[in-house]
Amino acid sequence: MDDCHQFFAIAKAGQYYRLLAGVRHMCLWGMATLRQCLHVLHIFSHCENRLALQQELRFAEDYFRNSDPPSVSSAPTWYSYFGPCPFPFITTCLMMGAALNPETLHAGVVNEEPYRFPFHVPGSRHGITIIDITDLDNVKYCFVHSAATMPIPVPVPGRPCSRFQPLTGWQYAMNYYRQDDMNLQSAINLPNALEEKSLVDIEALVGELSIPPFPLATSSSSPLTHMTLVSDTWPYTTWSDYRPILPAASPPIPRQVPKSLLEISLVKVVDVILSSNDLSDFKAVKDTLEVLPNIRLLLREYLLRRAKDVGRTKPSLLLLAFAYEGENTLDWAPFINLKLSHITVILENGSFSSAETINLSGLLTSTCIERLSPLLSHLPALKTLCVLEKPDRVDDTLSVHSIVQLTSLNPGLRLNKILNSGLFSMPFRGISWIPDTSQEPTVIPGFPSVQLLVYHRSEDIRERVAPYEHFSLGDALLNPGRLVNIILRYCQILIADRYQMGGGTGYQLAVCIATASSTPGSPETGEIGVLPAQTYLYGKGSNYSLTARGCYSDMRDLRPGQWTILMVRHLPGMGYGDPGTSFDRGFMYAFLRCRSVIPARRPQRELIEIDEADLDVFSFEGFLQETCPHTSPVDLERFLQPLREIAGRNPFFHPRPHINDVLQCMSAREASSMLVKFMENIPNVDREKQQTLDERI
């Protein structure tokens, strides 16, 4: 607890800056804090996360618009781990950025802080990182130490105390290291990278922030968080008041750029259309608008300024359809008066064949989401559906089940990504929307992967890993390309981290799933996805308690149309017994699809047999060809080569004599044999779960 470090995401919502999310890393300090801060900044600036982040910032603006300012008298005292997470996508981004080490791909243990939790609490000895996400084009950061959490500083003559004031990366690091310290010099790229994160002029920031000079911060251009917004967010804390080095500069006077004749005319046209109920008014101007250059871009800008007026008349709906024709992203969430009937009119009167993303967040109830299914046929290229919900919702399950129903009823819909608040919030509460085993959900088009089964084969007399691990994947809604990236990265983690202890690999896998790219063959870690609720719950529990080790999500029945991934890892020994068994011998794997239902649970003492003819076994390439037949071939060498390099650096890795690579696809006979072993092990997992429950009670 003494080595904890907190991360907070804040943004200006309404008239004040507000705390939107907070997490606590259980062991983080020094240069490692700078590394994780850079990763958090990367995630919040990632283009694939922008739509969902921007939408939750809109929700925050609406939610806090008429709220009272943060309390000045004392810190808030209401915390809750129950109920929906108010801003689950922002929280997931913050948590994954703080947890995943982008260099080693290992995940540290990070917990969600209760909503509105204060920062300077006992036990968080190494301070906090504040991330300002008000402007996603310029995400800002700072580090802060409080008097209660300040580490013992390295004695340097003349160095000022740095408590309760925003710090740059260099200033934070200098509280731990001398300038010539090897720990600092070996990772000097980290503070230097933070210095290059913003175009904000350091002199202006120093004048505004009132930060005393530090030897290594004189040329900084780091994106520091402003003192005023920090005090707005936590007004109950007395922040240090230093004299500014430079006088505050006068703000520049904005220049009024004269509008062109086209813009002036367009404003009048928009005003007329938005207030008219006569369709002839729209028809009269449509032909003229179509021949004007860049008219749709200008039209979208003016419609966004008058977003509240769109939807009150039918001509306004037709104008909106015209403005967004040919766009790849249909972000209609700002038009808050749109209803399902309005969306029907827009989709039926526009050409949206190239639209790959649609954002309808906050516009539809759970019932309306289900009725949206036939309308999506107007979007043949649709890949991403965004239906986030407001922070004051009281339930997550209704919208999630509506989304599942929507996608299940439309087999022609091949989505790659679904952004829904419930999907991101429920893992934090330990809830999965998928039934345990008896009531399997129907196959969701585009997300057919159900479970991952991992067997750690070891001849070591001292078992260090539970040999059979099974992980539920269905509640993370993984598209095939993302799943392939996850499996390959998971192999990297296992090879690099040879001494996996008895807690299992569930937590590492969960973080791997939430940070994997949806582009097949991409090793990038900035795109954020849904955490697998059951895998995350059991994996995180085994990190905290010895009694929770060996507990996993239930093994699923194998059903036609659903995919099970099977992996066998030959785990290296600790040097006991035969020296020939002390090597990591790589992985065998198989993507399995059954031809008839194969139940996982059998009556006691029943002989378990699986006919290999009932299984279709595929390699990585075969799996992608089966699930993504219309995509171009994926170059998996971008993943396989780093995997080989990691294996090459591991002195205990030694491929089998007849295998020339790290990975080998199983045969149908080998796969059926391993499935039988997993089914035979189910009573052991049930016993571990029951023992854990008994000890907790």
Residue, then its C-alpha position, 0 to 999 in steps of 0.5 A: m500500500d505504501d508504494c501506491h500511485q493514483f491517476f485521475a482524469i479531469a475535464k472542464a464540464g460546465q463552469y468548473y473542472r470535474l473529476l471524471a475517473g480515478v484509479r490506483h496503481m498498487c506499486l508505482w513510483g519514480m521513472a516507472t510513473l513517467r512511463q505509465c503517464l506517457h502510455v496514458l497520454h498515448i491512449f487518450s490521444h489515440c484516434e480509435n478512442r476519440l469518438a467514445l471519449q468525445q461522447e463521454l465528455r459531452f455527457a459530462e458537460d450536460y451532467f454538470r452544466n447546472s451543478d453546484p461547484p465542487s465543495v470548498s469546505s471539505a472533501p466529498t464523503w460519498y463513495s460507491y463501488f455499486g451501481p454503474c460506473p458513470f464514465p466507464f470508457i474514460t475509466t477503462c482508458l485510464m486504468m489500462g494506461a496505468a496498468l500496461n507496461p508498453e515495453t514488457l506488455h506486463a500489467g501491474v495491478v490497478n484498481e478503480e477508485p470510487y467515484r469522486f474519491p479524493f487524491h491525497v489519502p493515506g497510503s498513496r505515498h508516491g503522489i498522483t498523476i493528473i490527466d486533463i482531457t478537456d481538449l483531446d487534441n492537446v491532452k495535458y498532464c502533471f504530477v503532484h505530491s502532497a505533504a502527506t504522500m511526499p517521499i523522502p527527497v534526495p538531498v540536493p542543496g538549494r532544491p525547493c520543496s515540491r508539494f501541492q503544485p503541478l510538476t513536470g516529468w523532470q521535476y517529479a523524477m528529481n524528487y527520487y534521483r540525482q541528475d547523475d543517477m544511473n536509474l535516471q540516465s538509463a531512462i532519460n528518454l521518458p522525461n524527455a518524451l514528456e517535455e515534447k508532448s505539448l506546444v504550450d510555451i513554458e514561460a507562459l505556463v510557469g507564469e500562470l502556474s507559479i512554479p519555482p525554477f528547477p534546474l532541468a525544466t527551463s526549456s520544458s514545453s510539457p503539457l502541464t495542467h493549470m493550477t487554476l483547474v487543479s484547485d477547481t477540481w479539489p478546492y478543499t486542499t490548500w495549494s502552494d502559492y508561489r510567486p510567479i517567475l514571469p508576470a502573467a501575459s495579457p491574453p491575445i485579442p481574437r481577430q474577427v475573420p470576415k465571413s465569405l458571401l457563401e457563409i453568410s448565405l448559408v447561415k440564412v438558408v439553414d435558418v430558413i430550413l430549420s424553422s420551415n415545415d414546407l418540404s418545397d423550401f428544402k427542395a428549392v435549395k438542394d440543387t443549388l447546394e449540391v454544386l457548391p464546393n465543400i458545402r457539406l463540411l460548412l453545412r455540418e458546422y452550422l448544423l452543429r451550432r444549431a443542433k437543438d433545432v434539428g429534428r423539429t421539422k422534416p426539412s431539418l432532417l432532410l438537410l441533416a441527411f444531405a450534410y452527412e452523405g458520403e461521410n465515413t462517420l455519422d456522429w449524430a449524438p449532438f442532435i439531442n432531439l432526434k428520435l427513432s422515427h427521425i433516424t428512419v427518415i434520415l437513413e431512408n432519404g440519404s446515401f450512406s453506403s460508405a459510412e463505417t461508424i454511427n454514433l447514436s449515444g443518448l438518443l435511444t432507449s433500450t426498447c428503441i435500440e432493438r427496433l433499430s435493426p432493420l434501419l441498419s440495412h441502409l449502412p452496408a459498410l457499418k463496422t462500429l456502432c456507438v450507443l453510450e449512455k448518460p452517467d446518471r443511468v441506474d442500470d447497465t443490463l437493459s442496454v447491453h441485452s438490447i445491443v445483443q438482441l439488435t445484433s443477433l436479429n440482423p445476421g447480415l450485420r458484421l460489426n467490428k466494434i460495439l461501444n456501449s456503456g454497460l459493456f465497459s461498466m459491468p466488468f468493474r462491478g464483477i458482472s457478466w451479461i452472458p449466462d454461466t453455462s446452461q443458457e448460452p446466448t445466440v451467436i452474435p455476428g462478427f463476435p463468434s469467439v466464446q472461450l480460451l482454454v490454456y494447458h500449462r504442461s510441466e514435468d516440474i515436481r513443484e507446480r507453480v501454475a494451475p495446469y488447466e485455465h479456461f477463460s470466457l471471452g464472449d462478454a468482451l465481444l472480440n472480432p476475429g482480427r482482435l482475437v488473433n492479436i490477443i492470442l499472439r500477444y498473450c504468447q509473448i507475455l507467457i514466454a517473456d514472463r517465465y516464472q508465472m506463479g500460482g495466481g494464473t494468467g487471467y489478469q494479464l490476459a484481461v488487460c491484453i484483451a482490453t488493449a489489443s488492436s482491432t486491426p489484424g496483425s497490428p501489435e499496437t496497444g493504444e486502442i481500448g476495448v471491453l474487459p472480459a468481465q468473468t476473466y477479469l473478475y477471477g484473474k484479479g481475485s487470484n492476484y489478491s488472495l491465495t484462496a482465489r487461485g485456481c478459480y476460473s470462469d466455467m468452461r462453455d459447451l462447444r456449439p456450432g458457429q462458436w469458436t473455442i481456442l485451445m492452447v498448450r504451453h510446455l512450461p519450463g521447469m525450475g531445474y529439478g529432475d531431468p535437465g531436458t525438461s527445464f526448457d520452455r518448448g513453445f506452444m501448440y494451438a488450435f481454433l476449434r469449431c464443432r459440427s454438433v453440440i459438445p457439452a462440457r459437463r457430463p454426469q459423474r463417472e461417465l466416460i468422456e469421449i470426443d470424436e475428432a470428426d466432430l471438430d474442425v481445426f484451423s490455424f491462425e490463417g485458416f481462422l481468419q479466412e473462415t471468419c473474415p473471407h472478404t478481407s485481404p490476407v493478414d501479414l502475421e509476421r509483424f507479430l510472429q517475428p517479435l515473438r521469435e525474438i522474445a523466445g530467442r532472448n529467453p535462455f530457457f526456451h528451446p523448441r522441440p527437435h521437430i518444430n522450427d517455430v514457436l507456434q504449431c497448430m494441433s491436429a484434430r486428434e490432439a485437440s480432441s484429446m486435450l478437450v477431454k482433459f479439460m472436461e475431466n478437470i472441471p470438478n477440480v475447478d468447481r471444488e476450488k470455487q466452492q472452497t474460496l466461497d466457504e473461506r470468504i464466508 
